[in-house]
Amino acid sequence: MTDSYDDIPVRHDLQTVAFYNLENLFDIIDDKHTNDNDFLPNSAKKWTPKRYGDKLRKLSFAISNIGRKETGKHPALVGLAEVENASAIEDLITSKHLKACHYDYIHYDSLDERGIDVALLYDTTAFEVITSETFTIQLFDDDGSPDYTRDILLVSGLLDGEKVHVIVNHWSSRREGEKETEHKRIASSDKVGEVISTLRNDNPDAKIIIIGDFNDDPSSNSIKRLVEGFNLHNPMETLRSYNRGTTNYNRQWNLFDQIIFSTNFFKSTTNEFEFSTANIFDEDFLKLFSGKYKGTPFRTYVGKKYKGGYSDHFPVYAIFKK
């Protein structure tokens, strides 16, 4: 890993909003309340302090460089998925490449069965939190028992003095099949719609940014109904191709990680943020550089086999200009 972007001048008129699924950022301590037994030093995965420290160092390097080519600095806001708890986030933001970034975080424990949550990192010199809250998705298994998943996180605050609302998501996976699980992601989509409606009841011109791992592509029903139903813009629609995405399964690319926003980010008003560009942060250091999976995300684990990489997802980001 080399600090390849250090000579880029800082752009004070630009801010980056990013999202990164960290692929099971668990600490090494046994939590009796969550299913973290795979991620302990004595587990089959042998999740040792050394491996944990190495992952923190790698993730912190990646996060610190998202958007740096364009802005000369680290992101102002970073949504996270698959973090176990506040302790793991603390370890991340105090690790080598992030400790100088002034990051604080918003995190709530959810009832997710795997014990993984979403969170929002924010640079305290760029963003001031006003309020934060979570929204639970009511889901049920076939037998009628509750199916617990990640909560939706809403953080409202001032980005360089301008009020914005950030909604962080990690929707239900496709593990049991895309069609079989679609209703779960539709339920999450509808919940985000409710949150947007509430924000717009308070202020019809609320500036809203929706970020997350949606486990659906920009063309999926759950995303389309949100974008079309609430007059949003999804810049990720044009980024997916047969050889590019944020996660790769069975040699097929998906763009599950997305940043979507309200169309008032296109209004060019003096001293207000407007959308500039969006992209997948798929730098070479985040990829496998050889073998049949060359070019796909360099993962920490494949099954129980330790690979020592970053994550099974690439981060995504959007840049806003003032």
C-alpha distance (Angstrom), angle and dihedral (degrees) to the residues before:
residue distance angle dihedral
M1 . . .
T2 3.77 . .
D3 3.80 130.0 .
S4 3.79 92.5 -119.5
Y5 3.82 100.1 160.3
D6 3.80 100.6 52.4
D7 3.80 96.5 109.2
I8 3.82 95.7 56.7
P9 3.82 112.1 111.8
V10 3.81 116.3 -116.5
R11 3.80 114.3 -107.4
H12 3.80 108.2 -148.7
D13 3.82 91.4 -173.2
L14 3.83 92.4 61.8
Q15 3.81 132.8 70.4
T16 3.80 128.5 -175.2
V17 3.80 124.4 -140.9
A18 3.81 111.9 -165.6
F19 3.78 141.0 179.0
Y20 3.80 127.7 -156.5
N21 3.80 131.7 178.9
L22 3.81 100.3 -150.1
E23 3.84 97.8 -160.2
N24 3.79 104.6 -120.3
L25 3.79 104.5 -27.9
F26 3.80 95.4 -169.1
D27 3.77 123.9 163.4
I28 3.82 117.2 -131.1
I29 3.82 96.5 -109.3
D30 3.81 121.2 103.2
D31 3.81 111.6 -115.3
K32 3.80 111.3 -159.9
H33 3.82 90.9 -157.0
T34 3.81 98.7 56.1
N35 3.78 137.9 51.2
D36 3.80 95.6 -109.0
N37 3.81 98.2 132.9
D38 3.82 92.4 115.2
F39 3.81 89.5 60.8
L40 3.77 103.9 57.2
P41 3.82 129.7 103.2
N42 3.83 92.3 -109.6
S43 3.84 95.9 45.4
A44 3.80 125.8 105.6
K45 3.82 87.6 -99.5
K46 3.82 90.9 53.5
W47 3.80 93.9 -140.6
T48 3.80 96.5 -166.8
P49 3.83 131.3 179.0
K50 3.81 88.5 -106.1
R51 3.82 93.1 53.8
Y52 3.81 91.5 44.3
G53 3.81 91.4 50.4
D54 3.79 91.7 48.1
K55 3.82 91.6 51.8
L56 3.81 91.4 48.9
R57 3.80 90.6 51.1
K58 3.81 92.3 49.0
L59 3.82 95.4 45.1
S60 3.80 92.2 46.6
F61 3.81 90.4 52.2
A62 3.81 91.4 50.2
I63 3.81 94.4 46.9
S64 3.81 93.4 47.1
N65 3.81 90.2 56.7
I66 3.82 101.4 45.4
G67 3.80 106.7 120.3
R68 3.80 92.4 -2.4
K69 3.82 93.5 121.8
E70 3.80 89.6 61.0
T71 3.82 101.1 33.3
G72 3.80 106.9 24.4
K73 3.82 91.0 -127.5
H74 3.79 145.4 68.6
P75 3.84 121.6 -83.6
A76 3.80 119.6 -78.0
L77 3.81 91.5 -144.5
V78 3.81 129.6 24.7
G79 3.79 122.9 -177.1
L80 3.79 113.0 -153.6
A81 3.80 133.4 -158.9
E82 3.81 129.8 -169.2
V83 3.80 99.7 30.0
E84 3.80 115.7 145.3
N85 3.79 100.6 -148.4
A86 3.80 148.7 -35.1
S87 3.79 91.2 -76.4
A88 3.81 91.8 61.7
I89 3.82 90.5 48.5
E90 3.81 90.5 50.2
D91 3.80 89.3 51.8
L92 3.81 89.7 49.7
I93 3.80 98.1 49.9
T94 3.82 92.9 44.9
S95 3.81 93.2 48.0
K96 3.79 124.4 110.7
H97 3.80 102.8 -82.0
L98 3.82 99.8 34.8
K99 3.79 104.7 40.9
A100 3.82 91.6 91.1
C101 3.85 93.5 47.3
H102 3.84 98.2 84.4
Y103 3.81 91.4 -126.9
D104 3.77 122.8 170.5
Y105 3.80 123.4 169.8
I106 3.79 147.9 -143.2
H107 3.80 115.3 -140.9
Y108 3.79 136.3 158.1
D109 3.79 126.1 -173.2
S110 3.80 110.4 -114.7
L111 3.81 129.8 -161.4
D112 3.80 92.2 -113.1
E113 3.79 109.2 150.1
R114 3.81 93.1 -130.4
G115 3.79 92.0 48.9
I116 3.80 94.7 -119.4
D117 3.78 123.7 135.6
V118 3.78 143.5 -176.9
A119 3.79 122.7 -114.5
L120 3.80 141.3 174.5
L121 3.79 124.3 -129.3
Y122 3.77 115.3 -159.1
D123 3.78 133.3 -175.5
T124 3.81 103.4 -123.7
T125 3.82 90.7 -148.6
A126 3.84 90.7 59.3
F127 3.81 105.8 29.3
E128 3.79 132.5 45.0
V129 3.81 116.8 -164.7
I130 3.81 116.0 -133.5
T131 3.81 101.6 172.2
S132 3.78 140.0 -13.3
E133 3.79 134.3 -171.0
T134 3.79 141.5 159.7
F135 3.79 132.9 -127.1
T136 3.79 122.7 -151.6
I137 3.81 122.5 -141.4
Q138 3.81 112.0 -135.2
L139 3.80 105.5 -137.8
F140 3.79 132.0 160.5
D141 3.80 135.5 -161.7
D142 3.80 122.1 -127.2
D143 3.80 90.6 -91.7
G144 3.81 91.2 55.4
S145 3.82 96.1 -106.5
P146 3.83 118.0 133.6
D147 3.80 116.6 -89.5
Y148 3.78 106.3 -150.6
T149 3.78 119.0 -150.6
R150 3.80 137.3 162.5
D151 3.78 117.8 -58.3
I152 3.79 121.1 -122.6
L153 3.82 111.7 -111.8
L154 3.80 122.4 -146.1
V155 3.80 118.9 -167.6
S156 3.80 120.3 179.9
G157 3.78 120.3 -169.2
L158 3.77 150.3 123.3
L159 3.81 118.1 -71.9
D160 3.79 105.0 -163.6
G161 3.81 86.2 -24.1
E162 3.82 97.4 -48.8
K163 3.80 119.6 111.8
V164 3.80 115.0 -118.2
H165 3.79 133.5 165.2
V166 3.80 119.6 -140.3
I167 3.82 120.6 -162.9
V168 3.83 113.8 -164.3
N169 3.82 119.1 -159.4
H170 3.79 143.4 -177.7
W171 3.78 106.6 176.7
S172 3.81 126.7 -161.2
S173 3.78 116.5 -69.8
R174 3.80 128.5 -114.9
R175 3.80 92.1 -124.0
E176 3.82 94.1 125.9
G177 3.80 91.9 41.9
E178 3.80 135.6 -64.9
K179 3.82 97.0 -101.0
E180 3.82 94.3 37.3
T181 3.81 91.5 56.9
E182 3.82 100.2 34.1
H183 3.82 93.2 100.3
K184 3.81 89.3 62.1
R185 3.80 92.7 56.6
I186 3.81 90.7 44.0
A187 3.82 87.5 55.0
S188 3.82 89.7 52.3
S189 3.79 90.7 46.9
D190 3.80 90.3 52.6
K191 3.82 90.9 49.0
V192 3.82 90.7 53.1
G193 3.82 87.3 49.9
E194 3.81 89.3 54.9
V195 3.80 90.6 51.1
I196 3.82 91.0 50.3
S197 3.82 91.0 48.6
T198 3.81 91.1 52.0
L199 3.81 91.9 49.2
R200 3.81 91.1 49.3
N201 3.79 92.3 48.1
D202 3.79 86.9 60.6
N203 3.80 93.3 41.6
P204 3.83 121.5 5.3
D205 3.81 89.3 -157.6
A206 3.82 96.5 50.3
K207 3.81 112.2 151.5
I208 3.79 107.2 -131.2
I209 3.82 131.9 -174.8
I210 3.82 118.7 -169.9
I211 3.79 115.5 -163.2
G212 3.77 133.6 172.0
D213 3.76 155.7 94.8
F214 3.78 99.0 -71.5
N215 3.84 96.3 177.3
D216 3.80 83.8 -134.8
D217 3.79 132.2 86.9
P218 3.83 125.9 -117.3
S219 3.83 88.1 -99.4
S220 3.84 94.5 53.2
N221 3.81 121.3 111.4
S222 3.80 94.2 -116.2
I223 3.82 92.4 56.7
K224 3.81 96.9 37.7
R225 3.81 93.6 53.5
L226 3.80 89.9 51.5
V227 3.81 95.9 47.1
E228 3.80 95.3 43.0
G229 3.80 96.9 37.3
F230 3.80 95.8 51.4
N231 3.81 103.2 32.9
L232 3.80 94.9 -110.5
H233 3.79 132.1 153.9
N234 3.80 123.0 -130.7
P235 3.82 110.2 -165.0
M236 3.80 89.9 -177.2
E237 3.82 91.1 72.9
T238 3.80 90.4 85.0
L239 3.83 97.1 42.3
R240 3.79 102.6 67.4
S241 3.78 118.3 90.2
Y242 3.80 137.7 155.8
N243 3.81 89.6 -88.4
R244 3.79 101.9 34.9
G245 3.80 137.0 57.6
T246 3.80 141.4 110.4
T247 3.80 100.1 -91.6
N248 3.78 133.9 22.9
Y249 3.80 125.6 -148.6
N250 3.80 125.0 173.7
R251 3.80 87.6 -8.1
Q252 3.79 91.7 -59.3
W253 3.79 121.4 119.7
N254 3.81 121.0 -133.2
L255 3.77 129.1 -175.1
F256 3.80 98.1 -147.4
D257 3.82 93.0 146.5
Q258 3.79 111.4 76.4
I259 3.79 145.3 160.3
I260 3.80 115.6 -145.8
F261 3.80 126.9 176.2
S262 3.79 145.6 -179.3
T263 3.80 114.9 -87.1
N264 3.82 92.9 -119.6
F265 3.83 85.2 83.6
F266 3.82 84.9 77.9
K267 3.80 93.3 61.0
S268 3.77 107.9 102.9
T269 3.78 103.8 -144.3
T270 3.77 121.8 157.3
N271 3.81 112.9 -95.3
E272 3.80 94.1 7.0
F273 3.77 125.9 109.9
E274 3.77 118.6 -105.9
F275 3.78 128.8 -176.6
S276 3.79 115.4 -93.0
T277 3.82 109.8 169.5
A278 3.81 144.3 -30.6
N279 3.77 132.7 -153.1
I280 3.78 149.0 157.5
F281 3.80 111.9 -97.9
D282 3.80 95.8 -135.1
E283 3.78 101.9 149.0
D284 3.81 116.5 169.1
F285 3.81 93.9 -106.9
L286 3.82 89.0 64.7
K287 3.82 92.7 55.0
L288 3.77 137.3 78.8
F289 3.80 104.4 -105.4
S290 3.80 99.8 -157.6
G291 3.79 144.7 20.2
K292 3.78 131.2 48.6
Y293 3.81 92.3 -49.7
K294 3.81 93.6 51.0
G295 3.80 111.7 151.8
T296 3.82 95.9 24.1
P297 3.83 123.2 111.5
F298 3.82 114.7 -66.3
R299 3.80 99.2 -124.0
T300 3.79 132.5 -155.9
Y301 3.81 93.2 -134.7
V302 3.78 137.8 8.8
G303 3.79 101.9 -158.6
K304 3.80 104.4 -46.6
K305 3.80 93.0 -27.6
Y306 3.80 113.3 107.9
K307 3.82 114.5 -133.2
G308 3.80 99.9 169.0
G309 3.80 97.2 -133.4
Y310 3.77 135.4 132.1
S311 3.81 110.2 -102.2
D312 3.80 142.0 -42.1
H313 3.83 87.7 -113.3
F314 3.78 132.9 61.7
P315 3.81 115.7 -133.9
V316 3.81 121.4 -113.9
Y317 3.78 128.7 -149.2
A318 3.80 145.1 -175.8
I319 3.78 126.5 -156.0
F320 3.80 122.0 -144.6
K321 3.79 124.2 -163.1
K322 3.77 128.7 -150.4
